[in-house]
Amino acid sequence: MRTAKLGDLEVARIGLGAMGMSHGYTGAGRDDAESIRTIHRALDLGVTLIDTAEIYGPFVNEELVGRAIKGRRDQVVLATKFGLVAHDGRGPWTRDSSPDNIRIAVEGSLRRLGTDHIDLYYQHRVDPQTPIEDTMGAMAGLVEQGKVRYVGLSEAWIDTIRRAHAVHPVTALQSEYSLWTRDQEQVLPVLRELGIGLVAYSPLGHGFLTGTLRTPEDVERLDDDDFRKNNPRFTGENFQRNLRIADQVQTVADQVGATPAQVALAWLLTKGGDIVPIPGTKRVSRVEENTAADAVELTAEQIATLDRLTPAEGGHHTEAQMQMIER
Ligand SMILES: NC(=O)c1ccc[n+]([C@@H]2O[C@H](COP(=O)([O-])OP(=O)(O)OC[C@H]3O[C@@H](n4cnc5c(N)ncnc54)[C@H](OP(=O)(O)O)[C@@H]3O)[C@@H](O)[C@H]2O)c1
């Protein structure tokens, strides 16, 4: 697989998101053996960047990844995140990027992942209660101690990115970027000015762009704790209207002789050698399909068609989730 550069960190240009193996998606946690085979297959195919977070589960996704990479740690660029679990008793889904919380969080992540260092450690969401300078100072301390190699931010906007980078180099921003979620294109010039890479999460539009959800009944059949059941793009009239986008991606896929998932990933790869999509799957067959997008070439006309896709109806997160995202 070809490589990409996130700051100074070189990775294979398609990564693997492990979240859905334990959290948020239908079937999460139901077949850990297949999830572990999926991570192994990804590594066999040349994937290096494996993405998890303390909040996924919480905790169990890191444990799963830790089991999967046992004996193969040196093949992995291991990325995890802190900042959505407050270890002072307030618990999960609380933003806390205070230095004290980070120092507790990192020890738990290292233990669950079965490693003595994290390659890329992200703040998961900006914490309005903690100046980013304090957070970055604590992360720089972890780098000095050798517990962390590179640091990143997630869903931070331009001002925070600049302030953070002034304290310690930010290697990557991890934010949602895909054919139907394009706002990161406003941040990209700043990332390039500062030499920061972009890790594109939910690059398949939470699976929607692959064309596997075609009817309201398909959404109904999802597990009750599958977050897509309440996502504005998957509900009501928005869902019906957004099907047009899936159809347009399918049309290009038919021209290319690839799958819609591969086209969605190949399009992201055309945007630069500093952008790394981390498609999420818990199935061997799909990690094979997604990783093969490395070899899919789009023509200038196909890229232009994809650039002009019908804009999505509905926010990419719920109102409550958007409250935690900087814009
Ligand atoms: N920083 C953040 O705040 C944040 C937020 C969300 C996600 N993430 C990270 O980004 C990663 C990827 O995002 P995501 O998982 O939310 O969304 P995604 O990659 O856009 O889509 C995942 C969904 O697509 C399905 N899928 C995967 N490959 C497919 C294929 N080839 N054909 C058909 N369906 C396919 C998966 O189902 P199966 O698993 O059943 O294959 C799953 O339902 C996560 O795993 C996580 O590590 C980070």
The ligand as an SDF file (V2000), in Angstrom:
LIG
                    3D

 48 52  0  0  0  0  0  0  0  0999 V2000
  -12.7600   11.2690   16.2480 N   0  0  0  0  0  0  0  0  0  0  0  0
  -14.0500   11.0420   16.2870 C   0  0  0  0  0  0  0  0  0  0  0  0
  -14.8150   11.7710   16.9200 O   0  0  0  0  0  0  0  0  0  0  0  0
  -14.6120    9.8660   15.5530 C   0  0  0  0  0  0  0  0  0  0  0  0
  -16.0010    9.7490   15.3210 C   0  0  0  0  0  0  0  0  0  0  0  0
  -16.4720    8.6450   14.6130 C   0  0  0  0  0  0  0  0  0  0  0  0
  -15.5780    7.6860   14.1500 C   0  0  0  0  0  0  0  0  0  0  0  0
  -14.2400    7.7950   14.4090 N   0  0  0  0  0  0  0  0  0  0  0  0
  -13.2630    6.8030   13.9410 C   0  0  0  0  0  0  0  0  0  0  0  0
  -13.4070    6.6420   12.5400 O   0  0  0  0  0  0  0  0  0  0  0  0
  -13.6050    5.2840   12.2020 C   0  0  0  0  0  0  0  0  0  0  0  0
  -14.4670    5.1580   10.9690 C   0  0  0  0  0  0  0  0  0  0  0  0
  -15.6990    5.8320   11.1200 O   0  0  0  0  0  0  0  0  0  0  0  0
  -17.1080    5.0890   11.2260 P   0  0  0  0  0  0  0  0  0  0  0  0
  -16.8740    3.6550   11.5520 O   0  0  0  0  0  0  0  0  0  0  0  0
  -17.9430    5.9120   12.1170 O   0  0  0  0  0  0  0  0  0  0  0  0
  -17.7600    5.2670    9.8010 O   0  0  0  0  0  0  0  0  0  0  0  0
  -17.4820    4.7240    8.3210 P   0  0  0  0  0  0  0  0  0  0  0  0
  -16.1170    4.1810    8.2190 O   0  0  0  0  0  0  0  0  0  0  0  0
  -17.8930    5.8300    7.4330 O   0  0  0  0  0  0  0  0  0  0  0  0
  -18.5770    3.5720    8.1670 O   0  0  0  0  0  0  0  0  0  0  0  0
  -18.6410    2.4430    8.9810 C   0  0  0  0  0  0  0  0  0  0  0  0
  -19.8950    1.6640    8.6040 C   0  0  0  0  0  0  0  0  0  0  0  0
  -19.7920    1.2160    7.2540 O   0  0  0  0  0  0  0  0  0  0  0  0
  -19.8820   -0.1970    7.1840 C   0  0  0  0  0  0  0  0  0  0  0  0
  -18.9130   -0.6110    6.1430 N   0  0  0  0  0  0  0  0  0  0  0  0
  -17.5620   -0.5760    6.1970 C   0  0  0  0  0  0  0  0  0  0  0  0
  -17.0130   -0.9670    5.0300 N   0  0  0  0  0  0  0  0  0  0  0  0
  -18.0460   -1.2590    4.2130 C   0  0  0  0  0  0  0  0  0  0  0  0
  -18.1250   -1.7140    2.8770 C   0  0  0  0  0  0  0  0  0  0  0  0
  -17.0360   -1.9380    2.1550 N   0  0  0  0  0  0  0  0  0  0  0  0
  -19.3600   -1.9260    2.3370 N   0  0  0  0  0  0  0  0  0  0  0  0
  -20.4790   -1.6930    3.0630 C   0  0  0  0  0  0  0  0  0  0  0  0
  -20.4720   -1.2490    4.3390 N   0  0  0  0  0  0  0  0  0  0  0  0
  -19.2590   -1.0340    4.9040 C   0  0  0  0  0  0  0  0  0  0  0  0
  -19.5490   -0.6980    8.5690 C   0  0  0  0  0  0  0  0  0  0  0  0
  -20.2250   -1.9100    8.8580 O   0  0  0  0  0  0  0  0  0  0  0  0
  -19.4440   -3.2690    9.3060 P   0  0  0  0  0  0  0  0  0  0  0  0
  -18.5950   -2.9210   10.4900 O   0  0  0  0  0  0  0  0  0  0  0  0
  -20.5680   -4.1710    9.6560 O   0  0  0  0  0  0  0  0  0  0  0  0
  -18.6570   -3.6770    8.1170 O   0  0  0  0  0  0  0  0  0  0  0  0
  -20.1170    0.4260    9.4430 C   0  0  0  0  0  0  0  0  0  0  0  0
  -21.5130    0.2580    9.5890 O   0  0  0  0  0  0  0  0  0  0  0  0
  -14.2090    4.6940   13.4810 C   0  0  0  0  0  0  0  0  0  0  0  0
  -14.0480    3.2890   13.5400 O   0  0  0  0  0  0  0  0  0  0  0  0
  -13.4620    5.4350   14.5690 C   0  0  0  0  0  0  0  0  0  0  0  0
  -12.2200    4.7980   14.8020 O   0  0  0  0  0  0  0  0  0  0  0  0
  -13.7560    8.8870   15.0910 C   0  0  0  0  0  0  0  0  0  0  0  0
  1  2  1  0
  2  3  2  0
  2  4  1  0
  4  5  1  0
  4 48  2  0
  5  6  2  0
  6  7  1  0
  7  8  2  0
  8  9  1  0
  8 48  1  0
  9 10  1  0
  9 46  1  0
 10 11  1  0
 11 12  1  0
 11 44  1  0
 12 13  1  0
 13 14  1  0
 14 15  2  0
 14 16  1  0
 14 17  1  0
 17 18  1  0
 18 19  2  0
 18 20  1  0
 18 21  1  0
 21 22  1  0
 22 23  1  0
 23 24  1  0
 23 42  1  0
 24 25  1  0
 25 26  1  0
 25 36  1  0
 26 27  1  0
 26 35  1  0
 27 28  2  0
 28 29  1  0
 29 30  1  0
 29 35  2  0
 30 31  1  0
 30 32  2  0
 32 33  1  0
 33 34  2  0
 34 35  1  0
 36 37  1  0
 36 42  1  0
 37 38  1  0
 38 39  2  0
 38 40  1  0
 38 41  1  0
 42 43  1  0
 44 45  1  0
 44 46  1  0
 46 47  1  0
M  CHG  2   8   1  16  -1
M  END
$$$$
